[in-house]
Amino acid sequence: QIVEMATAMAAQHSTLPNASIDTAHEDMIHDVQLDYYGKRLATCSSDRLIKIFDVSPDQTQHQLSASIAAHEGPVWQVAWAHPKFGSLLASCSYDRKVCVWKETQPQQWTKVYEYADHQSSVNSISFAPHDLGLKLAAASADGAISVLSWRGPQDNVWDEKPIHNAHQIGCNAVSWAPAAVPGSATGPNGFQAAIASGGCDGLVKIWNVPDNGEAVVDPEFEMAYKEAGHSGWVRDVAWAPGIGLSVRTVASCGEDKMVHIYSQPAGGKWTCVKLPPFEAVVWRVSWSLTGNVLAVSCGDGKVTLWKEGLDGQWRLLESINDQ
């Protein structure tokens, strides 16, 4: 299997050369994630393996660093923790488990935590902003979302809080909101923790997650979504990084071949912009680090890059075909 790495230099409207990595996975690759510094690449596959590659600064050179026999079924997603917590990588799988891996020695990865209380495939995972501590959200085909929080080095255990019946039929995607910006609603520690989720019921939901107590659905977003929602399964959701902007933005995509971009200015109402319909089912959406470019991945092998203009209109920057 070949992984395409295309890095968009949106500010200059140019791109770095595409680099292909022969991962030597023996089956379909489901996820690819660069770490915080862009120096390591993690891949996961239906061959039940996670592979980690060291990547050169220009992302044209790579070397296999580790191969982890991670799960007893296809591995759907991987996620890097913030480096303040060390070299930590989380994974989720069809085997109903969430695992957290730690690099205990160079190129040696050890499983330090496993959550196995979901009743079906775990489809998506996402680490919270590091300001909130080491927290992980997982979305499962059993319809539940689990919020897993590390207590700290004293007892080295995790608090496990499920959100039952988050989505009917199943939950496909989960994404943590970035740390809150000045002017927005914040919690007692200065940040309003929130999770976006997407499911087989065709819904996108935003959950406000207090430090103590149950997660609750954001009623303002729920009202806005009723007016501009998807008409089929929601495949992915992704919060835009909040780099100095007092606007909350979350993108979603689905079986209806649509991408929706929901935004809420500080103290304002949620609004929705829909990108033009795509030619195939849209599987993934992913933001650039600055939050101003959105990558859209479709079932026909096309990846497109979109950027919002000063007039609020989203325009196609580039289309990359998987040849």
DABELWO-V894945 format. One record per residue. N is the residue number from 1. RES is the residue in three letters. OMEGA is omega in whole degrees, -180 to 180 (none if undefined). Layout:
# DABELWO-V894945
n->(N | N)
res->(RES | RES)
omega->(OMEGA | OMEGA)
This chain:
# DABELWO-V894945
n->(1 | 2 | 3 | 4 | 5 | 6 | 7 | 8 | 9 | 10 | 11 | 12 | 13 | 14 | 15 | 16 | 17 | 18 | 19 | 20 | 21 | 22 | 23 | 24 | 25 | 26 | 27 | 28 | 29 | 30 | 31 | 32 | 33 | 34 | 35 | 36 | 37 | 38 | 39 | 40 | 41 | 42 | 43 | 44 | 45 | 46 | 47 | 48 | 49 | 50 | 51 | 52 | 53 | 54 | 55 | 56 | 57 | 58 | 59 | 60 | 61 | 62 | 63 | 64 | 65 | 66 | 67 | 68 | 69 | 70 | 71 | 72 | 73 | 74 | 75 | 76 | 77 | 78 | 79 | 80 | 81 | 82 | 83 | 84 | 85 | 86 | 87 | 88 | 89 | 90 | 91 | 92 | 93 | 94 | 95 | 96 | 97 | 98 | 99 | 100 | 101 | 102 | 103 | 104 | 105 | 106 | 107 | 108 | 109 | 110 | 111 | 112 | 113 | 114 | 115 | 116 | 117 | 118 | 119 | 120 | 121 | 122 | 123 | 124 | 125 | 126 | 127 | 128 | 129 | 130 | 131 | 132 | 133 | 134 | 135 | 136 | 137 | 138 | 139 | 140 | 141 | 142 | 143 | 144 | 145 | 146 | 147 | 148 | 149 | 150 | 151 | 152 | 153 | 154 | 155 | 156 | 157 | 158 | 159 | 160 | 161 | 162 | 163 | 164 | 165 | 166 | 167 | 168 | 169 | 170 | 171 | 172 | 173 | 174 | 175 | 176 | 177 | 178 | 179 | 180 | 181 | 182 | 183 | 184 | 185 | 186 | 187 | 188 | 189 | 190 | 191 | 192 | 193 | 194 | 195 | 196 | 197 | 198 | 199 | 200 | 201 | 202 | 203 | 204 | 205 | 206 | 207 | 208 | 209 | 210 | 211 | 212 | 213 | 214 | 215 | 216 | 217 | 218 | 219 | 220 | 221 | 222 | 223 | 224 | 225 | 226 | 227 | 228 | 229 | 230 | 231 | 232 | 233 | 234 | 235 | 236 | 237 | 238 | 239 | 240 | 241 | 242 | 243 | 244 | 245 | 246 | 247 | 248 | 249 | 250 | 251 | 252 | 253 | 254 | 255 | 256 | 257 | 258 | 259 | 260 | 261 | 262 | 263 | 264 | 265 | 266 | 267 | 268 | 269 | 270 | 271 | 272 | 273 | 274 | 275 | 276 | 277 | 278 | 279 | 280 | 281 | 282 | 283 | 284 | 285 | 286 | 287 | 288 | 289 | 290 | 291 | 292 | 293 | 294 | 295 | 296 | 297 | 298 | 299 | 300 | 301 | 302 | 303 | 304 | 305 | 306 | 307 | 308 | 309 | 310 | 311 | 312 | 313 | 314 | 315 | 316 | 317 | 318 | 319 | 320 | 321 | 322 | 323)
res->(GLN | ILE | VAL | GLU | MET | ALA | THR | ALA | MET | ALA | ALA | GLN | HIS | SER | THR | LEU | PRO | ASN | ALA | SER | ILE | ASP | THR | ALA | HIS | GLU | ASP | MET | ILE | HIS | ASP | VAL | GLN | LEU | ASP | TYR | TYR | GLY | LYS | ARG | LEU | ALA | THR | CYS | SER | SER | ASP | ARG | LEU | ILE | LYS | ILE | PHE | ASP | VAL | SER | PRO | ASP | GLN | THR | GLN | HIS | GLN | LEU | SER | ALA | SER | ILE | ALA | ALA | HIS | GLU | GLY | PRO | VAL | TRP | GLN | VAL | ALA | TRP | ALA | HIS | PRO | LYS | PHE | GLY | SER | LEU | LEU | ALA | SER | CYS | SER | TYR | ASP | ARG | LYS | VAL | CYS | VAL | TRP | LYS | GLU | THR | GLN | PRO | GLN | GLN | TRP | THR | LYS | VAL | TYR | GLU | TYR | ALA | ASP | HIS | GLN | SER | SER | VAL | ASN | SER | ILE | SER | PHE | ALA | PRO | HIS | ASP | LEU | GLY | LEU | LYS | LEU | ALA | ALA | ALA | SER | ALA | ASP | GLY | ALA | ILE | SER | VAL | LEU | SER | TRP | ARG | GLY | PRO | GLN | ASP | ASN | VAL | TRP | ASP | GLU | LYS | PRO | ILE | HIS | ASN | ALA | HIS | GLN | ILE | GLY | CYS | ASN | ALA | VAL | SER | TRP | ALA | PRO | ALA | ALA | VAL | PRO | GLY | SER | ALA | THR | GLY | PRO | ASN | GLY | PHE | GLN | ALA | ALA | ILE | ALA | SER | GLY | GLY | CYS | ASP | GLY | LEU | VAL | LYS | ILE | TRP | ASN | VAL | PRO | ASP | ASN | GLY | GLU | ALA | VAL | VAL | ASP | PRO | GLU | PHE | GLU | MET | ALA | TYR | LYS | GLU | ALA | GLY | HIS | SER | GLY | TRP | VAL | ARG | ASP | VAL | ALA | TRP | ALA | PRO | GLY | ILE | GLY | LEU | SER | VAL | ARG | THR | VAL | ALA | SER | CYS | GLY | GLU | ASP | LYS | MET | VAL | HIS | ILE | TYR | SER | GLN | PRO | ALA | GLY | GLY | LYS | TRP | THR | CYS | VAL | LYS | LEU | PRO | PRO | PHE | GLU | ALA | VAL | VAL | TRP | ARG | VAL | SER | TRP | SER | LEU | THR | GLY | ASN | VAL | LEU | ALA | VAL | SER | CYS | GLY | ASP | GLY | LYS | VAL | THR | LEU | TRP | LYS | GLU | GLY | LEU | ASP | GLY | GLN | TRP | ARG | LEU | LEU | GLU | SER | ILE | ASN | ASP | GLN)
omega->(-178 | 176 | 177 | 176 | 179 | -178 | -177 | 174 | -168 | -177 | 179 | -176 | 176 | -178 | 168 | 177 | 176 | 178 | 178 | 178 | 172 | -174 | -175 | 168 | -176 | -180 | -175 | 175 | -177 | -178 | 179 | -177 | 170 | 178 | -173 | -177 | -178 | -177 | -180 | -178 | 176 | 176 | 176 | -166 | 173 | 176 | 174 | -177 | 164 | 177 | -179 | -178 | 169 | -174 | 179 | -178 | 179 | 175 | 178 | 180 | -179 | 178 | 179 | -179 | -177 | 173 | -173 | 172 | -159 | -169 | 179 | 178 | 178 | 178 | -171 | -176 | 171 | 180 | 177 | 171 | 176 | -176 | 177 | 179 | -178 | 179 | -179 | 178 | 177 | 179 | 176 | -167 | 172 | -179 | 174 | -175 | 167 | -179 | 174 | -176 | 180 | 175 | -175 | 172 | 180 | 178 | 177 | -176 | -178 | 177 | -177 | 180 | 176 | 175 | -173 | -176 | 175 | -176 | -179 | -178 | 173 | -167 | -173 | 177 | 180 | 174 | 176 | 171 | -174 | 178 | -178 | -176 | -179 | -179 | -177 | 174 | 180 | -179 | -173 | 175 | 175 | 177 | -176 | 170 | 177 | 176 | -173 | -173 | 178 | -177 | -179 | -174 | -176 | -180 | 173 | 175 | -177 | 170 | -175 | -179 | 177 | 168 | -176 | 176 | 178 | 178 | 175 | 179 | 179 | 179 | -174 | -171 | 178 | -179 | 177 | 173 | 176 | 177 | -175 | 180 | 179 | 179 | 179 | -180 | -178 | 178 | -177 | 179 | 178 | -178 | 172 | 179 | -179 | 179 | 169 | 179 | 178 | -173 | 178 | 178 | 179 | -176 | 163 | 179 | 171 | -178 | 171 | -171 | 179 | 178 | 178 | 180 | -174 | 173 | -178 | 180 | 177 | -175 | -179 | 178 | 180 | 178 | -179 | -177 | 179 | -179 | -176 | -177 | 176 | -179 | 177 | 180 | 173 | -175 | -177 | 172 | -179 | 174 | 173 | 175 | -179 | -176 | 175 | -179 | 178 | 179 | 173 | -177 | 177 | 179 | 178 | 178 | -175 | 180 | 180 | 177 | -177 | 170 | 177 | 177 | -178 | -179 | 177 | 175 | 180 | 179 | -177 | -178 | 176 | 173 | -177 | 170 | 179 | 173 | 178 | -178 | 178 | -175 | -178 | 176 | 179 | -173 | -175 | 170 | -176 | -177 | 169 | -177 | -180 | 176 | -178 | 176 | -180 | 174 | -177 | -178 | -175 | -179 | 179 | 177 | -180 | 171 | 179 | 180 | -175 | 179 | 179 | 177 | 179 | 180 | 180 | 179 | 179 | -176 | 179 | 177 | -173 | 175 | -178 | 180 | 177 | -177 | none)
